[in-house]
Amino acid sequence: MAHKKVNLPQKICPVCQRPFTWRKKWEKDWEQVIYCSEKCRRANSRKRESIEKTN
């Protein structure tokens, strides 16, 4: 019988504004997870670097 993934916690990624759902690999770190993917994490750090360079 297949396991149904219902009622899993969700967050909104601050970079892409899309919801993402809890994953088993984030079980211990869910409170610290901010971004939905490595791509969004890198994009946010690049955006921050460009803002710092202009100031």
Backbone as CSV, one residue per row, in Angstrom:
resi,resn,N_x,N_y,N_z,CA_x,CA_y,CA_z,C_x,C_y,C_z
1,MET,0.846,-1.179,0.000,0.000,0.000,0.000,0.893,1.244,0.000
2,ALA,0.559,2.196,-0.810,1.359,3.422,-0.933,1.118,4.347,0.252
3,HIS,2.171,5.033,0.631,2.092,6.005,1.727,1.593,7.330,1.162
4,LYS,0.547,7.879,1.725,0.021,9.167,1.268,0.659,10.287,2.064
5,LYS,1.110,11.296,1.346,1.771,12.427,1.992,0.755,13.551,2.184
6,VAL,0.020,13.445,3.251,-0.958,14.478,3.564,-0.555,15.179,4.848
7,ASN,-0.945,16.409,4.966,-0.702,17.198,6.174,0.777,17.377,6.506
8,LEU,1.625,17.493,5.492,3.031,17.793,5.734,3.185,19.305,5.805
9,PRO,4.065,19.805,6.662,4.244,21.253,6.778,4.775,21.858,5.481
10,GLN,4.409,23.106,5.247,4.867,23.826,4.062,5.448,25.165,4.456
11,LYS,6.332,25.674,3.599,6.881,27.022,3.729,6.872,27.660,2.351
12,ILE,7.028,28.974,2.303,7.130,29.701,1.047,8.582,30.123,0.860
13,CYS,9.133,29.814,-0.293,10.512,30.192,-0.597,10.564,31.704,-0.831
14,PRO,11.459,32.429,-0.156,11.522,33.885,-0.318,12.067,34.327,-1.673
15,VAL,12.698,33.440,-2.419,13.265,33.796,-3.720,12.244,33.609,-4.834
16,CYS,11.686,32.403,-4.946,10.768,32.106,-6.054,9.295,32.242,-5.671
17,GLN,9.018,32.457,-4.397,7.650,32.632,-3.886,6.758,31.407,-4.097
18,ARG,7.359,30.240,-4.216,6.582,29.012,-4.373,6.566,28.243,-3.056
19,PRO,5.476,27.532,-2.802,5.437,26.713,-1.584,6.288,25.454,-1.767
20,PHE,6.923,25.029,-0.688,7.633,23.754,-0.707,7.286,23.000,0.556
21,THR,7.300,21.688,0.440,6.827,20.798,1.491,7.989,20.127,2.209
22,TRP,7.755,19.825,3.464,8.718,19.114,4.305,9.222,17.872,3.600
23,ARG,10.524,17.612,3.741,11.136,16.396,3.208,11.846,15.656,4.336
24,LYS,11.942,14.370,4.168,12.600,13.533,5.182,14.023,14.017,5.462
25,LYS,14.757,14.447,4.419,16.141,14.883,4.631,16.222,16.163,5.453
26,TRP,15.117,16.907,5.555,15.077,18.136,6.358,14.517,17.878,7.755
27,GLU,14.299,16.641,8.108,13.635,16.280,9.360,14.255,16.977,10.574
28,LYS,15.573,16.979,10.676,16.241,17.566,11.841,16.433,19.069,11.722
29,ASP,16.367,19.599,10.499,16.688,21.011,10.259,15.509,21.841,9.761
30,TRP,14.302,21.342,9.841,13.161,22.019,9.223,13.040,23.477,9.661
31,GLU,13.302,23.782,10.900,13.187,25.162,11.386,14.207,26.084,10.712
32,GLN,15.352,25.550,10.298,16.397,26.357,9.671,16.277,26.404,8.149
33,VAL,15.458,25.549,7.560,15.312,25.523,6.102,14.583,26.789,5.664
34,ILE,15.192,27.517,4.710,14.614,28.768,4.234,14.235,28.670,2.760
35,TYR,15.089,28.037,1.971,14.916,28.005,0.520,14.450,26.635,0.056
36,CYS,13.722,26.620,-1.053,13.184,25.365,-1.568,14.235,24.521,-2.266
37,SER,15.307,25.162,-2.730,16.323,24.433,-3.485,17.675,25.111,-3.364
38,GLU,18.690,24.399,-3.797,20.041,24.956,-3.830,20.100,26.120,-4.817
39,LYS,19.364,26.004,-5.899,19.325,27.071,-6.910,18.804,28.375,-6.301
40,CYS,17.751,28.320,-5.536,17.206,29.526,-4.895,18.158,30.058,-3.828
41,ARG,18.819,29.177,-3.101,19.779,29.620,-2.094,20.918,30.383,-2.752
42,ARG,21.445,29.852,-3.864,22.530,30.530,-4.579,22.056,31.838,-5.195
43,ALA,20.856,31.851,-5.748,20.323,33.065,-6.371,20.196,34.174,-5.342
44,ASN,19.781,33.862,-4.145,19.632,34.872,-3.104,20.985,35.417,-2.672
45,SER,21.995,34.568,-2.584,23.312,35.060,-2.178,23.920,35.930,-3.273
46,ARG,23.681,35.611,-4.540,24.172,36.460,-5.636,23.477,37.809,-5.623
47,LYS,22.175,37.810,-5.337,21.426,39.063,-5.280,21.966,39.938,-4.154
48,ARG,22.262,39.328,-3.023,22.801,40.055,-1.878,24.178,40.645,-2.205
49,GLU,25.015,39.886,-2.904,26.349,40.371,-3.284,26.259,41.577,-4.201
50,SER,25.333,41.553,-5.160,25.215,42.675,-6.088,24.708,43.926,-5.377
51,ILE,23.861,43.775,-4.381,23.374,44.920,-3.604,24.520,45.518,-2.803
52,GLU,25.347,44.669,-2.209,26.486,45.157,-1.421,27.496,45.889,-2.298
53,LYS,27.699,45.451,-3.527,28.652,46.093,-4.435,28.177,47.479,-4.855
54,THR,26.874,47.667,-5.004,26.341,48.964,-5.427,26.339,49.974,-4.292
55,ASN,26.384,49.511,-3.053,26.379,50.432,-1.898,27.734,50.827,-1.556
